[in-house]
Amino acid sequence: MAQVVAVIASTHHPFYYKASTATGADRPPFADEWVRKVTAFRETLTRANPDVLVMVGSDHFHQLWLDNMPQFLVGKAPFYDANWHNEQREFGLPRMLLRGQEDLSAHVLREGLDAGFDLAFSNELRIDHSITCPIITLRPEADLPIVPIYTNIFAPPLPQPKRFVQLGRTIRELVESWPSDLRVAVIGTGHLSLELGGPRQFGPHGPDPEFDRRAVEWIANGDLDGCLSEVTLDSLHAPGNATHGFMDFMLMMGVAGAGAKADYVDTYDLFHTMEAYFTWYPQGAPA
């Protein structure tokens, strides 16, 4: 059966690529330290030596809209066109073409349905920066096949936080039941406290540093019980109007397992958000 060799959770700041490649007067003062942190984080995936990447993210109203909004969707295609025109224009992100792992996608869909998740699917999915940004930071060669999984964190009614955790646990079980000898890394991206278009968007740090502190502790310590006891759909409005993306972090805690302490933890306070990076090695840290 396939092995989950790494579970990785991170934020997905769309300006990292532009900041990290800028030179001269265009290079922001925080870029060098950001690149140093991302380079160290990247090594945690490299050490795991995966063959396949399961990528969990959320479409930012690019392909999925209010006329057809699935709660959980699995991509099932041989290739994925990636990054949209506005992401190229505003964030400087490159166009990308990513190879798909159709066999694993089919396994996740069939077995996921049988496990109680009514997963949607798309054979023509075009993906955005919630998935391409972690590929740029963690695997810039973009040479590994992927299985993209989208969650709905934007368009109410949203699934409850506990459902994200349940899906994370199920993804782990589905990957480990895949009849293959391939090594799989499960990578998911979300947000800590985040404000978009509101009065707290552009501060010296994220809009709610205390929430960020608690969130990092929950994730780093695998404290699912503590997290679930405090986080609700209603409570996530308070730290910032886009903080529901934290539920994708909760999904990744489900993949890692209750009580699983992260093997790697790092954060970086930027001008309006805290970047956060976590890695778990379910099979033990690579030599």
ABEGO torsion letter per residue (X at the ends): XBBBABBBBBBBBAAAAAAAABBEAABBAAAAAAAAAAAAAAAAAAAAGBABBBBBBBBBGAABBAABBBABBBBBBABBBBEBAAAAAAAGBBBBBBBBBAAAAAAAAAAAAAAGBBBBBBAABBBBAAAAAAAAAABAAGABBBBBBBBBAABOBBBBAAAAAAAAAAAAAAAAABBBABBBBBBBBBBBBBBBGBAAABBABBABAAAAAAAAAAAAAGBAAAAAAABBAAAAAAAEAAAAAAAAAAAAAAAAEBGBBBABBBBBBBAABBBBBBBBBAAEBBX
